[in-house]
Amino acid sequence: MADLALLLISTLVIGQAPGPQDAPSPDGEPAVLDDVVVQGRRGVALVEPEVELDGFEIDALGADDIGQVIRRLSEDFGLGDGPLIIVNGRPMADPGVFSGFPPDALIRAEVLPPQAGALYGETDPSRRVVNIVLQRRFHSRDARASLRLPTAGGRSETSLDLRQSSIIDTRTRQLGLKLDLDTALRAGERDQTRADGSAAETVTLRPASKSLSANWAQTASLRDWALSLRADGRIQERRSTALREDEPTGSRQTSRSLNMVGGLNGKLAGWSVQGALNGAVSQNERSGLSPSDSRTRIVSANLSLSRPLFDIPAGPAAVSLAGRASRSRSETEGAAFRTTHSGRAEGFSGSLSVLLLRRPIGEDAPAFHPGDLSVTVGANVSKTDSGRGEGTNLGFAWNPRPSLRISGNWSTSAQSLDDAQRFEPEYYGDPVVVFDFLTGEAVEVLPILGGNPDLRAPSTDQLSLSLAAGPFSGFPLQGGISYNRSDAVDGVGGLPALTLQVEAAFPERFHRGSDGRLDSIDQRPINYASALAETLNTSFGVSASLGQGGRRRDATLRLRLNHTWNLSNATTIHDGLPSMDRLAGDGGGVSRHRLGLAVDVSRGAWGLNAVANWREGYRTRRMIGQDGPDDLRVDAFSTVDLKFSYQFAGPPPEDGGRPRRGTGLQVQLDISNLLDARPSARLGDDRSAPGYGRDDQDPMGRTILISLKRRF
């Protein structure tokens, strides 16, 4: 009975049994102890998920690996670029060890509500949490070959990807090798005015590149501790040719990198502990326009601690602490210079999360209750060679009803600059086409990139409020709306669009030839005196499954609609320039409205993924504060991407239901930019705008990818 009680408690509290020998199998499979059947659910999180995708819904996404599954969730549900990833309901020091696993290694994926971050030791209350639950037993050897071609011809992109993955309880391993070969797209293969005659046969619109990458990842358990080790290596070469003073000039860039991460997480004296040690080395060689040879070495360490601190009637108050430190050294040698930079950075953050209200459960629960309410307060400090930063934040999450969630976050921070923003060596980037308001023509220029040693540290105030509803009983409908405001002083960004007043304010940033023709723009970062942006995001989603009862499922449908409304976007660079209303067209226009629609359908062996995006047109003014006949009016633009896949029959599952994708040969047809749409524009008086011909902004257009994937 003691063993049975331990198993039941472990299953209810953390979703897993205390040891591999007692752990319940994936969703719904029973574990048997002394003639007692215990039904457990693997990987249960500490809170109910806001969104849950089961294995078939994950397969319907058409993703190539778990990393792509997480990216789709981030895009569909507005989670930002870096959600906190937990594995099987538990935090992990380096969840990146699983990003290369096939999607069918997942039982399910969950987006947790906003208050989950504090429960898992996250000190930033605005950061969302995604729980990925892995199969208990999984083995695969996968090979994928693909070829992408633009329908207009002139370029090919070939890829070969080999992977071996295995999961046995807490022991996992993944090996991967990928080769990419891309040929160049040349100006003579498109309707271009950038180069004439023989130059058109050498100038590249897209560079030729080849790369070889390899990765290895492994996890294991040592009593109550989980260990992970990951290594990623990459070799890449890019070749391009651009016009420099009307002469074709070739450039070559070769990069080599190796990154290793070791992670450790477990329990120590009542604390939940996660620690990671990261080492990275890289070498980058450039020849041609900006020849240089640079080498960088970075060592960093991260440690986070969390635990319940004290109890109040609604529940425990939890404290989270996190520290990080890094050391780096870079050496760069050019034709006439040599620089060496050693940098260091340290940071510390902490938060306290308190559950103020908790909805009672049971027959004695009152008919009305305000619901669950939690509050998180936090602070952080950081220090680099570029200065000191500090900040505070406050967040709340309120669930007045199980299907209704309201949350908000506020933060103020004075950030320390990244060393690369100040000390990265100067170099030429790939050519870009810009509209020159001074001459009224479109020209191809070489952007100057790198760091700016004169940058000042920015200060930012941010506010976000969101409301989410669903799913509702018997109807899997979900929706949400969020308001976001960012107000920055000394914000860091690139130079605004090339207008007469911007060039007059930064004459040293624009380089023209003796004939007045623009040939390069210095796009190294600058400080904005102030920048204010407000957005309103809304989303709507529905999913449906069709089957014949039990665990059988014949079809899966997911639909997601997102809308972004830019309410305001104003920037002041310095006192010499008036405030720029980006929505009106000052300093480079911004679309006021954007729409995105994603549809994922899986029926039997067939799969369809469709993504449509639309943005409203916008204006870029020649003169700040007034419309004119020489303004640039960019038209509304939309794209449609389609992906078709067919899964040949693999081994049937033991329950006789529908097999997961990835078990047999899969054929995939991917059509990007189905309608071959290209950006277009007119001038303020409705004349044709230079630089917006069919191939000027997007020489690739519609592309078709054919891939074959086989599990051995």
VOGU-3710 file (C-alpha; in Angstrom, 3 decimals, decimal comma):
1> madlalllis> 0,000/0,000/0,000  2,862/2,395/0,638  4,103/1,928/-2,940  0,600/2,484/-4,295  0,143/5,674/-2,243  3,505/7,009/-3,422  2,559/6,334/-7,042  -0,829/8,054/-6,703  0,639/11,138/-5,020  3,433/11,433/-7,594
11> tlvigqapgp> 1,009/11,085/-10,485  -1,362/13,759/-9,144  1,314/16,277/-8,154  3,935/16,110/-10,863  2,423/13,900/-13,532  5,144/11,261/-13,264  5,941/8,432/-10,926  9,064/8,537/-8,774  11,092/6,135/-10,881  11,182/4,672/-14,398
21> qdapspdgep> 9,952/1,318/-13,114  6,727/2,866/-11,779  6,039/5,647/-14,291  2,681/5,565/-16,061  2,814/5,071/-19,797  1,744/7,721/-22,341  -1,778/9,127/-22,140  -4,161/6,539/-20,916  -1,993/3,418/-20,897  -2,288/1,696/-17,489
31> avlddvvvqg> 0,438/0,779/-15,031  -0,287/-2,398/-13,030  0,813/-2,871/-9,404  -0,242/-5,960/-7,416  -3,466/-6,423/-9,403  -4,341/-2,694/-9,086  -4,657/-0,686/-12,322  -3,656/2,998/-12,032  -4,596/5,274/-14,895  -2,039/8,103/-15,172
41> rrgvalvepe> -1,325/10,914/-17,584  2,274/11,514/-18,500  3,784/14,950/-18,162  0,955/16,765/-16,377  1,833/20,432/-15,721  1,210/22,266/-12,449  -1,721/24,177/-14,011  -4,330/23,295/-16,604  -3,198/24,262/-20,120  -4,758/27,161/-21,967
51> veldgfeida> -4,249/25,347/-25,284  -3,536/21,670/-25,841  -2,551/19,874/-29,052  -2,623/16,095/-29,072  -0,449/13,910/-31,276  -2,729/14,076/-34,334  -3,072/17,871/-34,095  0,717/18,118/-33,877  1,038/15,930/-36,983  -1,442/18,189/-38,798
61> lgaddigqvi> 0,947/21,167/-38,398  3,241/19,645/-41,046  6,345/20,514/-38,990  9,718/18,859/-39,611  10,824/18,746/-35,966  9,832/19,745/-32,440  11,545/23,117/-32,870  9,142/23,940/-35,714  6,171/22,810/-33,594  7,183/25,319/-30,902
71> rrlsedfglg> 7,634/28,072/-33,514  4,140/27,406/-34,878  2,672/27,635/-31,390  4,542/30,907/-30,818  3,211/32,383/-34,071  -0,371/31,156/-33,662  -0,781/32,225/-30,038  1,503/35,286/-29,866  3,991/33,800/-27,409  6,947/35,888/-28,559
81> dgpliivngr> 10,314/34,641/-29,761  11,405/32,810/-26,612  8,759/31,007/-24,554  9,977/28,980/-21,591  9,985/25,305/-22,595  9,346/22,644/-19,972  9,533/18,914/-20,732  7,084/16,342/-19,391  5,699/18,898/-16,961  9,106/19,708/-15,461
91> pmadpgvfsg> 11,592/22,539/-16,020  14,810/21,604/-17,783  18,126/23,426/-17,912  18,497/22,997/-21,699  15,234/22,010/-23,452  17,001/22,671/-26,771  18,253/19,066/-26,666  14,815/18,017/-27,968  14,305/20,617/-30,723  15,659/18,290/-33,432
101> fppdalirae> 13,443/15,295/-32,549  10,677/14,345/-35,022  7,200/15,746/-34,208  5,747/12,272/-33,638  8,093/11,928/-30,634  5,534/14,160/-28,884  2,399/12,904/-27,180  1,084/16,450/-26,864  2,095/20,099/-26,649  0,506/22,601/-24,260
111> vlppqagaly> 0,463/26,389/-23,984  0,137/27,146/-20,260  -1,649/30,214/-18,851  0,356/33,357/-17,948  0,722/32,486/-14,242  2,639/29,292/-15,085  5,958/31,090/-15,535  6,309/31,887/-11,837  5,453/28,285/-10,910  8,390/27,061/-13,005
121> getdpsrrvv> 11,005/29,520/-11,768  10,684/32,178/-14,497  11,465/35,656/-13,145  9,863/37,515/-16,091  6,055/37,429/-15,609  5,430/38,279/-19,282  7,161/35,131/-20,524  4,802/32,306/-21,499  5,360/28,585/-20,919  5,041/25,685/-23,371
131> nivlqrrfhs> 4,951/22,118/-22,044  6,087/19,401/-24,460  5,306/15,821/-23,469  7,468/13,109/-25,024  6,735/9,494/-25,810  8,013/7,128/-23,157  9,499/4,848/-25,845  10,509/6,153/-29,250  13,068/5,161/-31,897  13,548/6,532/-35,399
141> rdaraslrlp> 16,025/6,802/-38,236  14,869/9,460/-40,680  16,211/10,681/-44,009  14,816/13,714/-45,831  15,841/15,023/-49,273  14,360/18,194/-50,746  14,705/20,425/-53,791  13,330/23,989/-53,987  13,073/25,844/-57,318  11,547/29,216/-58,242
151> taggrsetsl> 9,020/28,841/-61,064  10,888/31,612/-62,896  14,045/29,453/-62,810  17,610/30,529/-62,230  18,266/29,051/-58,775  18,076/25,764/-56,910  18,157/24,928/-53,194  19,008/21,330/-52,329  18,963/19,800/-48,864  19,726/16,399/-47,331
161> dlrqssiidt> 18,858/15,789/-43,676  19,709/12,630/-41,702  18,582/12,067/-38,113  18,558/9,289/-35,530  16,495/9,700/-32,362  15,688/7,517/-29,374  13,770/7,870/-26,094  13,781/5,295/-23,315  12,121/6,835/-20,285  14,494/9,608/-19,159
171> rtrqlglkld> 17,351/8,524/-21,434  17,296/10,189/-24,849  19,723/10,606/-27,719  19,624/12,458/-31,011  22,152/12,619/-33,853  21,734/14,795/-36,908  23,588/15,702/-40,093  22,382/18,220/-42,674  23,809/19,377/-46,007  22,472/22,451/-47,874
181> ldtalrager> 23,546/23,534/-51,372  22,098/26,716/-52,924  23,080/28,063/-56,330  23,253/31,801/-57,068  20,496/33,825/-58,735  22,058/36,318/-61,168  20,776/39,659/-62,436  20,755/38,426/-66,039  18,192/35,788/-65,068  15,615/38,408/-64,074
191> dqtradgsaa> 14,155/41,610/-65,471  16,598/43,908/-63,709  18,174/47,317/-64,304  20,904/46,922/-61,682  23,474/45,597/-64,111  23,817/45,671/-67,884  25,824/43,658/-70,388  28,424/41,287/-69,010  27,891/42,555/-65,446  24,369/41,117/-65,487
201> etvtlrpask> 25,849/37,645/-65,845  28,002/38,017/-62,728  26,062/40,253/-60,301  24,041/38,091/-57,898  20,548/38,832/-56,619  20,805/35,894/-54,216  24,184/34,466/-53,125  25,413/30,948/-53,715  25,921/29,074/-50,473  26,753/25,682/-49,078
211> slsanwaqta> 26,672/24,509/-45,499  27,206/21,384/-43,458  25,819/21,130/-39,933  25,870/18,365/-37,348  24,345/17,998/-33,908  24,422/15,551/-31,033  22,239/15,642/-27,923  21,856/13,255/-24,998  20,024/13,193/-21,682  20,223/10,851/-18,697
221> slrdwalslr> 19,201/10,647/-15,045  21,364/10,401/-11,951  19,029/9,599/-9,066  16,806/12,690/-8,743  18,881/14,787/-11,159  18,515/15,108/-14,920  21,619/15,695/-17,030  21,848/16,886/-20,634  24,629/17,521/-23,105  24,318/19,067/-26,550
231> adgriqerrs> 26,808/19,959/-29,286  26,128/21,769/-32,564  28,640/22,455/-35,312  28,309/24,271/-38,628  30,473/25,162/-41,624  29,083/27,574/-44,206  30,354/29,397/-47,276  28,555/32,208/-49,166  29,627/33,779/-52,451  28,108/36,897/-53,985
241> talredeptg> 28,937/39,586/-56,531  27,822/43,220/-56,285  28,459/46,416/-58,192  30,963/48,726/-56,547  31,607/51,955/-58,489  29,942/50,283/-61,504  32,372/47,369/-61,397  31,420/43,824/-60,352  33,165/42,894/-57,099  33,040/39,404/-55,667
251> srqtsrslnm> 32,720/38,617/-51,970  33,191/35,393/-50,069  32,257/34,634/-46,489  33,265/31,449/-44,693  32,095/30,739/-41,170  32,763/27,891/-38,751  31,107/27,495/-35,380  30,883/24,996/-32,545  28,525/25,311/-29,596  28,316/22,987/-26,565
261> vgglngklag> 25,786/23,138/-23,729  25,698/21,064/-20,556  22,641/21,162/-18,312  21,722/19,886/-14,860  18,414/20,158/-13,042  16,863/18,615/-9,953  15,977/19,257/-6,315  18,333/20,459/-3,587  17,286/21,306/-0,022  13,753/22,110/-1,152
271> wsvqgalnga> 14,868/24,222/-4,099  14,193/23,407/-7,753  17,566/23,936/-9,443  18,489/24,372/-13,110  22,021/25,117/-14,246  23,665/25,266/-17,647  27,202/25,817/-18,898  27,676/26,964/-22,482  30,846/27,246/-24,566  31,006/28,556/-28,135
281> vsqnersgls> 33,797/29,204/-30,623  33,427/30,684/-34,090  35,567/31,920/-36,949  34,417/34,187/-39,754  36,501/34,998/-42,833  35,455/37,639/-45,369  37,115/38,537/-48,653  36,164/41,053/-51,310  34,511/44,326/-50,273  35,401/44,163/-46,578
291> psdsrtrivs> 38,158/41,564/-46,062  38,616/40,437/-42,485  39,257/37,428/-40,297  37,527/37,293/-36,920  37,537/34,725/-34,114  35,226/34,677/-31,112  35,166/32,571/-27,935  32,332/32,724/-25,392  31,803/30,906/-22,103  28,606/31,469/-20,142
301> anlslsrplf> 26,839/29,978/-17,145  23,205/30,187/-15,992  21,699/29,167/-12,669  18,067/29,411/-11,569  16,462/28,479/-8,240  12,834/28,392/-7,164  10,807/27,135/-4,211  7,697/27,845/-2,132  8,598/30,454/0,456  5,588/30,676/2,785
311> dipagpaavs> 1,911/29,781/2,827  -1,143/32,011/2,790  -4,779/30,807/2,817  -5,047/30,650/-0,996  -1,776/28,752/-1,417  2,018/29,056/-1,281  4,047/32,091/-2,257  6,931/31,109/-4,545  10,283/32,800/-4,988  12,446/32,506/-8,115
321> lagrasrsrs> 16,076/33,569/-8,483  18,266/33,513/-11,569  21,870/34,462/-12,229  23,998/34,473/-15,370  27,574/35,312/-16,236  29,579/35,241/-19,439  33,086/35,918/-20,669  33,987/36,539/-24,282  37,018/37,359/-26,373  37,055/38,394/-30,010
331> etegaafrtt> 39,915/39,133/-32,383  39,444/40,760/-35,779  42,118/41,398/-38,365  41,543/43,354/-41,572  43,675/44,727/-44,364  44,692/47,789/-42,334  43,575/47,103/-38,776  43,601/44,596/-35,966  41,342/44,729/-32,936  40,991/42,607/-29,815
341> hsgraegfsg> 38,101/42,850/-27,399  37,491/40,995/-24,155  34,091/41,355/-22,585  32,168/40,142/-19,621  28,553/40,303/-18,531  26,717/39,451/-15,335  23,077/39,567/-14,446  20,741/38,684/-11,615  16,951/38,578/-11,446  14,406/37,567/-8,865
351> slsvlllrrp> 10,645/37,418/-8,457  7,983/36,619/-5,872  4,675/35,112/-6,960  1,675/35,030/-4,639  -1,642/33,255/-5,196  -4,108/35,681/-3,608  -7,342/33,887/-4,499  -8,130/30,274/-5,355  -11,475/28,929/-6,509  -12,738/26,243/-4,086
361> igedapafhp> -13,510/22,835/-5,534  -16,108/20,365/-4,271  -19,707/20,154/-3,203  -19,257/22,866/-0,579  -17,933/25,408/-3,098  -20,003/28,647/-3,162  -22,139/29,414/-6,211  -20,189/32,618/-6,830  -16,466/33,139/-6,434  -14,167/35,750/-8,022
371> gdlsvtvgan> -11,881/32,982/-9,272  -8,112/32,492/-9,169  -5,849/35,524/-8,866  -2,047/35,540/-8,700  0,417/38,437/-8,620  4,136/38,413/-9,465  6,669/41,145/-8,684  10,285/41,038/-9,815  13,504/42,956/-10,342  16,726/42,514/-12,295
381> vsktdsgrge> 20,189/44,013/-12,541  22,856/43,515/-15,196  26,341/44,722/-15,936  28,492/44,614/-19,059  31,557/46,466/-20,274  29,084/48,883/-21,885  27,371/49,824/-18,631  24,892/48,829/-15,954  21,217/48,013/-16,326  18,337/47,469/-13,929
391> gtnlgfawnp> 14,604/46,967/-14,055  11,435/46,072/-12,205  8,294/44,277/-13,329  4,804/43,464/-12,123  2,343/40,925/-13,489  -1,042/39,509/-12,610  -3,207/36,646/-13,852  -6,916/36,414/-13,055  -9,195/33,526/-13,991  -12,748/34,573/-13,040
401> rpslrisgnw> -14,025/31,474/-14,884  -12,215/28,360/-16,124  -12,749/29,489/-19,723  -11,912/33,155/-19,132  -8,406/34,464/-18,417  -7,281/38,054/-17,877  -3,619/38,987/-17,430  -1,380/42,017/-17,459  2,299/42,928/-17,217  4,171/46,158/-16,618
411> stsaqsldda> 7,918/46,658/-16,624  10,432/49,447/-16,587  14,086/48,862/-17,363  17,373/50,579/-18,104  19,103/47,999/-20,256  22,814/47,356/-20,605  24,050/47,119/-24,174  25,308/43,966/-25,786  29,020/44,173/-26,622  28,334/43,284/-30,270
421> qrfepeyygd> 26,113/46,364/-30,625  29,098/48,551/-29,801  32,219/46,673/-30,816  31,337/44,467/-33,808  33,724/45,345/-36,691  32,406/47,299/-39,655  31,595/45,342/-42,837  29,456/45,473/-45,995  26,162/43,561/-46,053  24,279/42,110/-49,018
431> pvvvfdfltg> 23,077/44,690/-51,596  19,575/46,131/-51,145  17,369/48,271/-53,395  16,211/51,609/-51,899  14,229/54,537/-53,232  16,343/57,724/-53,279  14,039/60,718/-52,667  16,815/63,148/-53,630  17,180/61,871/-57,212  13,769/60,211/-57,521
441> eavevlpilg> 15,262/56,881/-58,572  15,734/53,417/-57,142  19,335/52,330/-56,604  21,097/49,253/-55,314  23,280/50,146/-52,340  25,685/48,304/-50,094  24,679/48,663/-46,430  27,485/49,178/-43,922  26,867/46,994/-40,869  28,614/46,428/-37,540
451> gnpdlrapst> 28,681/48,032/-34,099  28,533/51,651/-32,954  30,827/52,497/-29,993  28,863/55,719/-29,321  25,602/53,987/-28,431  23,885/54,857/-25,157  21,995/52,346/-23,035  18,209/52,477/-23,637  15,412/52,773/-21,081  12,023/51,217/-21,792
461> dqlslslaag> 8,581/51,136/-20,179  6,281/48,350/-21,361  2,639/47,540/-20,637  0,519/44,647/-21,852  -3,059/43,608/-21,053  -4,735/40,524/-22,467  -7,997/38,622/-22,323  -8,377/35,024/-23,510  -11,530/32,908/-23,667  -12,212/29,248/-24,401
471> pfsgfplqgg> -12,296/26,456/-25,105  -15,963/26,131/-24,258  -17,764/22,949/-23,296  -18,719/21,002/-26,405  -17,268/23,644/-28,754  -13,472/23,935/-29,160  -13,481/27,660/-29,878  -10,780/29,962/-28,485  -10,094/33,638/-28,865  -8,133/36,467/-27,342
481> isynrsdavd> -7,303/40,140/-27,477  -4,217/41,925/-26,164  -3,014/45,512/-25,922  0,714/46,273/-25,913  2,485/49,579/-25,355  6,225/50,274/-25,472  7,758/53,655/-24,634  11,545/53,860/-25,055  14,161/56,546/-24,423  17,504/56,197/-26,211
491> gvgglpaltl> 16,137/53,107/-27,965  18,542/51,311/-30,290  17,631/50,724/-33,925  18,626/51,155/-37,542  18,577/54,339/-39,590  15,064/55,383/-40,742  14,097/55,305/-44,415  16,113/57,540/-46,742  14,291/60,879/-46,907  15,642/64,383/-47,460
501> qveaafperf> 15,474/65,357/-43,785  16,986/62,093/-42,569  19,945/62,502/-44,939  20,365/66,140/-43,863  20,431/65,053/-40,206  22,954/62,221/-40,844  25,041/63,353/-43,840  27,987/61,168/-42,814  25,786/58,053/-43,107  25,093/58,432/-46,845
511> hrgsdgrlds> 27,834/57,937/-49,415  27,382/59,256/-52,947  29,612/59,122/-56,007  30,880/62,145/-57,922  27,699/62,076/-60,023  25,521/62,259/-56,895  24,366/58,659/-57,194  23,926/56,900/-53,854  26,183/53,840/-53,485  26,112/52,920/-49,771
521> idqrpinyas> 24,311/53,681/-46,495  25,798/53,288/-43,033  23,137/51,173/-41,266  25,004/50,637/-38,010  22,657/51,135/-35,037  21,833/54,553/-33,632  19,988/55,852/-30,571  16,453/57,199/-30,907  15,653/60,010/-28,470  12,218/58,459/-27,953
531> alaetlntsf> 9,985/55,852/-29,540  6,355/55,011/-28,747  4,433/52,056/-30,199  0,968/50,700/-29,379  -0,613/47,597/-30,886  -3,851/45,675/-30,499  -3,711/41,967/-31,329  -6,736/39,723/-31,710  -6,867/36,004/-32,418  -9,489/33,367/-33,104
541> gvsaslgqgg> -8,967/29,621/-33,285  -10,985/26,453/-33,640  -10,073/22,802/-33,919  -12,186/19,765/-34,705  -11,688/16,021/-34,870  -13,751/13,481/-36,767  -13,778/9,802/-35,944  -15,847/6,762/-35,144  -15,647/6,790/-31,370  -13,046/5,616/-28,897
551> rrrdatlrlr> -9,480/6,528/-29,823  -10,118/6,331/-33,546  -9,687/9,552/-35,488  -10,183/9,963/-39,229  -9,540/13,679/-39,706  -8,164/16,730/-37,879  -8,906/20,374/-38,660  -7,250/23,444/-37,127  -7,937/27,059/-38,066  -6,245/30,148/-36,666
561> lnhtwnlsna> -6,913/33,799/-37,556  -4,730/36,643/-36,215  -5,060/40,401/-36,647  -2,570/43,098/-35,654  -3,692/46,723/-35,459  -0,920/49,287/-35,024  -2,592/52,043/-33,009  0,411/54,377/-32,887  4,055/54,388/-33,904  6,010/57,597/-33,336
571> ttihdglpsm> 9,768/58,148/-33,231  11,976/61,141/-32,422  15,614/60,637/-33,395  17,029/63,872/-31,965  16,166/67,527/-31,496  17,210/68,317/-35,067  14,306/66,315/-36,473  10,595/66,598/-35,653  8,704/63,609/-34,280  8,030/61,068/-37,016
581> drlagdgggv> 4,594/59,475/-37,253  5,434/56,153/-38,895  1,766/55,312/-39,550  1,406/58,559/-41,525  4,583/57,780/-43,476  7,358/59,696/-41,712  10,772/58,008/-41,634  9,543/54,941/-43,502  5,925/53,875/-43,453  4,341/51,162/-41,307
591> srhrlglavd> 1,213/49,184/-42,175  -1,667/49,897/-39,826  -3,327/46,486/-40,234  -2,038/42,939/-40,737  -4,005/39,696/-41,063  -2,830/36,107/-40,897  -4,795/32,912/-41,502  -3,464/29,381/-40,919  -5,410/26,220/-41,801  -4,115/22,735/-40,998
601> vsrgawglna> -6,029/19,703/-42,265  -5,098/16,051/-41,917  -7,323/13,259/-43,237  -6,045/9,736/-43,426  -2,796/9,717/-45,396  -3,328/13,268/-46,699  -2,232/16,534/-45,151  -2,813/20,159/-46,157  -1,305/23,291/-44,592  -2,285/26,718/-45,858
611> vanwregyrt> -0,987/30,071/-44,615  -2,255/33,417/-45,935  -0,854/36,792/-44,867  -2,039/40,281/-45,778  -0,759/43,712/-44,868  -2,328/47,065/-45,588  -0,562/49,520/-47,883  1,392/52,428/-46,442  3,024/55,704/-47,439  6,595/56,916/-47,030
621> rrmigqdgpd> 6,742/60,709/-47,087  9,447/62,661/-48,869  9,080/65,438/-46,283  8,241/64,774/-42,643  4,795/65,983/-41,645  3,226/66,471/-45,077  1,991/64,411/-48,018  3,381/65,242/-51,441  3,403/64,131/-55,090  6,863/62,571/-54,730
631> dlrvdafstv> 5,956/60,345/-51,766  6,228/56,586/-52,093  2,889/54,751/-51,708  3,432/51,010/-51,226  0,406/48,931/-52,173  -1,311/46,361/-49,982  0,386/42,984/-50,244  -0,725/39,415/-49,636  0,834/35,978/-49,974  -0,521/32,434/-49,851
641> dlkfsyqfag> 1,616/29,382/-49,039  0,400/25,807/-49,500  1,843/22,508/-48,391  0,512/19,115/-49,494  1,766/15,849/-48,010  0,969/12,183/-48,431  1,974/9,545/-45,914  2,393/6,037/-47,267  1,191/3,342/-44,916  3,529/2,492/-42,067
651> pppedggrpr> 3,190/-0,090/-39,294  -0,405/0,019/-37,925  -0,798/1,019/-34,259  -1,696/-1,681/-31,797  -5,110/-0,128/-31,017  -6,111/-0,242/-34,674  -6,554/3,535/-34,855  -5,049/6,033/-37,227  -1,219/5,856/-37,359  0,919/8,875/-36,519
661> rgtglqvqld> 2,666/10,668/-39,343  6,358/9,950/-39,802  6,081/6,170/-39,620  6,451/5,542/-43,376  7,491/7,213/-46,614  6,180/10,775/-46,875  5,972/12,900/-50,029  5,604/16,651/-49,654  4,860/19,459/-52,132  5,343/22,979/-50,789
671> isnlldarps> 4,308/26,026/-52,857  5,473/29,324/-51,410  3,851/32,528/-52,709  1,233/30,576/-54,641  -0,043/33,610/-56,580  3,501/34,816/-57,399  2,727/38,168/-55,758  5,388/40,890/-55,802  5,539/44,175/-53,849  4,326/47,135/-55,903
681> arlgddrsap> 4,143/50,883/-55,356  3,181/54,221/-56,916  4,322/57,759/-56,254  2,115/60,309/-54,554  0,717/61,618/-57,852  0,057/58,051/-59,097  3,191/57,770/-61,276  5,016/54,427/-61,386  7,547/54,108/-58,591  11,126/53,211/-59,554
691> gygrddqdpm> 12,498/50,162/-57,785  9,176/48,360/-57,708  9,324/46,465/-60,957  8,358/42,824/-60,970  11,760/41,507/-59,840  13,180/44,500/-57,949  12,002/43,807/-54,396  11,534/40,035/-54,684  13,432/38,331/-57,516  12,511/34,853/-56,258
701> grtilislkr> 8,713/35,005/-56,461  6,833/31,719/-56,358  8,911/28,692/-55,365  8,117/24,989/-55,354  9,674/22,525/-52,933  9,523/18,780/-53,388  10,733/16,569/-50,567  10,860/12,886/-49,745  11,082/11,674/-46,169  11,555/8,069/-45,152
711> rf> 11,854/6,361/-41,787  14,117/3,328/-41,756
//
